[in-house]
């Protein structure tokens, strides 16, 4: 596993954190899932 650090606005962070809390999901897991969808592994 590699660490990926990005800067986001306080407003965006609050929105992500709030939505994840309401859904009962982990922020890091949610963002990883979004990145996997946006950047799928190439098919062989």
Secondary structure, 3 states (H helix, E strand, C coil): CCCCCCCCCHHHHHHHHHHHHHHCCCHHHHHHHHHHHHCCCCCC
